[in-house]
Amino acid sequence: GKAASVMVAGDAARIAAGTYNETVVPTNSGTSVTKHISYLADKTREYVGAGGPVILDGQNTLCYAFDLTAGQDFLIIDGFEAVNYKECAIGDAAYYFNGASTNNIYRNLISHNVGRDGFVVAGTNNVLENCLGYNIGDDGMEIKASGNTIRNCTFTKTGQVTGASGYALESNTGYANLYENNIFDGGIGPSVSNFALSTFYNNDWFPGS
């Protein structure tokens, strides 16, 4: 929406409950941990409108709910539900945090019934927490960099389109990240071959279901 193009460090957009057919493409970065740019789903009616979910619906015509290809930093993205985003290219995701972003917080996000990945995380020193991905076309989450933290997330029922190549969690070779208190339950199980450098605490791993 328009807010994404005009907000500057320290600003926050609070989005009312409802369904929105769009891709959010942040233009600017925050500047520090006390000067984030925040995108906040106002699910509890604390600030605007009626309470309820804030749904980004791609209607099977859009590729991304959030697109951070340009690599914006010091963002908070909190509380959204993404559904019906299609596969436009290999490696796409509903939450496409694919740029060289740093110091971002992605929390309380849901991705489901999407054509490719639920989440892609690149950049470093980012946190993905309290997130859920299910009924995912390919991977629940793909991570493409080191130095990130993924905690309290669940990725399940992946590979709904790609079958055996859809993992709950997929990492590129050589990346080191921290995974804690997650549930990985994919189409054929998580990809474990590329995690030698990562650290895991209290995660549950299940075969595909």
N, C-alpha and C positions, 0 to 999 in steps of 0.2 A: 504494500500500500504506500500511500504518499509519505507516511511518517518515516519509512525506511530511507527515503531519499533526503530528508531534511534534518534528522536528529543528529546531535553532536554529543560529545563526551559529557556525561552526567545526566542525559535525558532518558526518560522512560516512556514507552508506549504501553498503555493498558488496554487490551482488546476485549470487547464485550463478548459474552456468550453468543454463539451463532455459528453458521457455516459460511465459509468464505472460499470462493473459487479463485485462487491466486497463487503466485509464487512470490515469496518475500525475498528481496535482494537488498541487503543492507549496503548502503553507500559508504558510510563513515565508520571509523573505529573509535572506541573509547581510548583513554590515555593512561589509565592506571587502575589499580584495584579499587580505588575510591571514586573513579570517574568512568564507570562502565556506561555503555549504551544498552538499555534493557528492553526486551520484548516480552511482555508479561501477559499471559492469558488470565483474565479476571474471572475465574470460574466461580468465585464465591460472592460476586456482586459487592466486593469491598469498595470499588471505585466507580464502576459504570454498569448500566444495564441490569438485566436479570442474570441470576446465577445459572451455571450450566457449562457444558463443555464448549471449548473453542476449537472448532474443527476446520482444518484446511483440506478442502476436497478438490483433488485434481480432476475429477470427473473423467478420468482416463484420457485426458487430452493434454495435461501438463506433466512435466518431468519432475519438478522439485517443489516441495513445500517451502523449504529455506534453501537458498543457494549462496554459499560463501566462497565461490570460486575465486573471487578477488582477494581473499585472505584478510578479512577484517579481524581486528584484535580487540580484546577487552569488551566482549559482548556477554550479556546474559540472555538466554533464550529459554523460557520457562512456561510449561503447562499446556502445550499444544497437542492436538491429535491430528495426524496426517493420514489420509485415506485416498485410495483410487488415483495414485500417481503412477504413470505408465513408465515402462522402460523406453528411453530414447536412445541409449547407447550402453554398451557394456561398462559396468562400473558406476552406473547411476544409482542414486538413492533418494528416497523421499526427503530425508534430512541430509543434504549434500554439503557437509562441512569439509569441503575438499581442498580449499586453498591453504596457503601457508599461515593459517591463523594461529595466534598464540594467546594464552591467558583468557580463554573463553570458558563459560560455564553453561552447559547444556543440561537442563534438569526437567524431570516430570514430563517427558515427551513420550508420545505413543505413536507408533507407526504400524499400520496393518492394511492388508489387502492392497499391496502395492506391487508393481510389475517387476521391480528389480530388488535392490537392497533396501533394508529399513533405514540404516544409518551408514554414512561414510565419514570417518574422522581422520583428518590430516593435521599438519601443524604440530605444535608442541606445547606442553604445559597447559593443556585443556582438561576439563573434567566433564565426563558424561555420567550422570547419576540419576537414579530412580526412574529409569526409562524402560519401556516395554515395546518389543517388536514381535508380531505374530502374523501368521498367514502372509508370509513374505515370499515374493517371487524367487529370489536368489538367497543372498546372505542376510542374516539378521543384522550383523554389523561387520564392516570391513575397516580395518585400521591401517593407515598408510604412513605412520611416522612414530617416533619414539617420544618418551617423556610425558605421556598422558595417563590419566587415571580413569578407569571405568569401574563403577561401583553401584551395587544395589539395583542392577538391571536384569531383565529377563528377556531372552531371545528364544522363540519357540516356533514350531511349525514353519520352518524355512524350506527353501527349495520347492515351493509350490508350483513354480513354472519350470525351473531348470533341473529339478530332480536331484540326482546324486551330487551335482556340483554346488548345491546350495547348503552352506554351513551356517550354524548359529553364530559362529565367530570365525572370521578369517583375517589373518595378518600377513603382510608382505614380509619376506625374509629379512632378518637382521634388525628388526625393531624391538625395542625394550619398553614395555609399559607395565603399569600396575593394574591388576584385576582383583577386586575384592568383593565378596558377598554377592556374586552374580549367579544366575541360573542359565546354563547353556543347554538347550534341548532342541537340536536342529533336525533337518530332514534326514541326514545320515550321521549326525554328530558334528561336533566342532572340528575345525581344522587345527590340528595340534603340531603339525610338522614345522611351523615357522615361529615357535614361541620359546625357543631355547634361552633367549635373553630376558624374557619377561618374568615378572614376579606375580604369584598367585596366592591369595589368602581366602579361605572359606568359600570357595566357589563350588557349585554343584554341576556335574556333567552327566548328561543322560544321552543314551542313543536316540536316534531320530524316532519320531512318533507321528 
